[in-house]
Amino acid sequence: MRKKMTYRADGGMQVIQRTEGDGVNFPSPGDECTLHYVGSLSSNGDVFDSTRGKAPFSFKLGKGAVIQGWEMGVPKMSLGARATLMIPSALGYGGKGCVDKKNASGTGVIPPHADLVFDVELLDINGSRGVLALHNYQARLQAWMEEKLSKFDQDETARSKMMRKHGSRENYEIYLQRNVVDKLAASARENGWKLPADAIDAVAVGAADAASTMGTTGAAGTAGAMGTTGAADVAGAADAIAQTV
């Protein structure tokens, strides 16, 4: 395990490297940075916002779109790096603080004069990895799967047809999940996209949940329709994406 590196920036902030990036590509002013983050209060650890489990956040560096701590810290990260940004209040929201409960995935409250901690992962620079494009494609595929399941629930003719083919709703859901994984993997390879780790996890966990509800007999029944072992194949495909893109 490599030693964690800590960098000091002007204004008293620190950048603590957690995972190394490629060491070559660093963002410059004007570059579009795409990242995941979890923001918390230094005083008590309360999370006020997070992009984990939803779309990554993008901004143009050097345009004043984010707090000064980010403008200073993110350029010290290379593509793919994950780091902790320790940001003093003066480089964050200062004496005004910030309240945005409607849009935040957390408390949405940053008190005045609060020092901040951001867990930041630099996923992409200027779309070179296609992270946002792939995330948007995943969202479309998820909507497609939900539409199919809704039709199964509401349309008796469609339900009867899928029941004959897959044996149960759970088996049909695994079949759809496998299609989502396969399409994501194919698009990632074709376009050189980097599949976000949370996208892989979401699909694999969904497949595992479905498998746990249908039991061994159900899984075996699905194998004939899918051409392999249902949930295991979905999880395997997710692992393959992680290794090849």
FENWO-V906028 format. One record per residue. N is the residue number from 1. PHI is phi in whole degrees, 0 to 359 (none if undefined). D_FIRST is the distance of its C-alpha to the first C-alpha in whole Angstrom. Layout:
n: <N,N>
phi: <PHI,PHI>
d_first: <D_FIRST,D_FIRST>
This chain:
n: <1,2,3,4,5,6,7,8,9,10,11,12,13,14,15,16,17,18,19,20,21,22,23,24,25,26,27,28,29,30,31,32,33,34,35,36,37,38,39,40,41,42,43,44,45,46,47,48,49,50,51,52,53,54,55,56,57,58,59,60,61,62,63,64,65,66,67,68,69,70,71,72,73,74,75,76,77,78,79,80,81,82,83,84,85,86,87,88,89,90,91,92,93,94,95,96,97,98,99,100,101,102,103,104,105,106,107,108,109,110,111,112,113,114,115,116,117,118,119,120,121,122,123,124,125,126,127,128,129,130,131,132,133,134,135,136,137,138,139,140,141,142,143,144,145,146,147,148,149,150,151,152,153,154,155,156,157,158,159,160,161,162,163,164,165,166,167,168,169,170,171,172,173,174,175,176,177,178,179,180,181,182,183,184,185,186,187,188,189,190,191,192,193,194,195,196,197,198,199,200,201,202,203,204,205,206,207,208,209,210,211,212,213,214,215,216,217,218,219,220,221,222,223,224,225,226,227,228,229,230,231,232,233,234,235,236,237,238,239,240,241,242,243,244,245>
phi: <none,280,294,292,257,243,244,259,242,300,90,88,273,232,240,256,285,259,227,291,267,282,73,241,263,246,291,239,307,97,286,271,256,244,208,256,212,231,256,221,276,296,290,222,82,298,278,260,194,201,261,299,87,218,295,299,257,236,205,265,293,83,253,76,278,227,294,300,301,288,301,271,275,299,298,275,255,269,304,93,286,234,213,255,260,263,245,291,308,298,257,247,252,56,285,277,68,201,231,211,290,291,259,273,258,165,291,74,237,242,293,302,62,272,282,238,232,241,270,239,238,276,276,201,230,54,69,296,261,66,299,293,299,290,298,295,294,300,297,294,294,296,296,298,296,295,295,297,291,296,295,301,287,253,251,297,295,295,295,297,296,288,294,295,278,244,91,197,296,299,295,295,296,297,301,294,298,297,299,299,298,298,292,297,297,297,293,297,293,295,259,71,279,257,285,301,301,291,291,298,299,298,291,296,294,300,294,295,298,295,296,292,274,258,80,296,297,298,297,295,295,290,304,295,288,268,88,193,280,312,297,298,292,297,297,297,295,298,297,297,299,299,271,249,242>
d_first: <0,4,7,9,12,16,19,22,25,29,30,28,25,21,19,15,13,11,10,11,15,16,17,20,22,23,26,29,32,34,31,31,27,27,24,23,23,24,26,26,28,26,29,29,26,29,28,31,30,27,27,25,27,30,30,28,29,30,32,33,31,34,36,36,35,33,32,31,28,27,29,27,23,23,24,21,19,19,20,17,15,15,16,18,21,23,26,29,32,34,32,32,35,37,40,41,38,38,39,39,39,40,37,34,32,32,34,35,36,35,37,38,36,33,30,27,24,23,20,20,19,21,22,24,26,30,30,28,26,29,27,30,33,31,30,34,35,33,35,38,37,37,40,42,40,42,45,45,45,47,50,49,50,53,54,56,57,53,52,54,53,49,50,52,49,46,48,46,45,41,41,43,40,37,39,39,35,35,37,35,31,33,35,31,30,33,33,29,30,33,32,28,27,24,24,23,21,23,26,24,24,27,29,27,28,31,32,31,33,36,35,35,39,40,40,40,43,42,39,41,44,42,41,44,44,41,41,38,36,36,33,31,32,31,27,27,28,26,23,24,24,21,20,23,23>
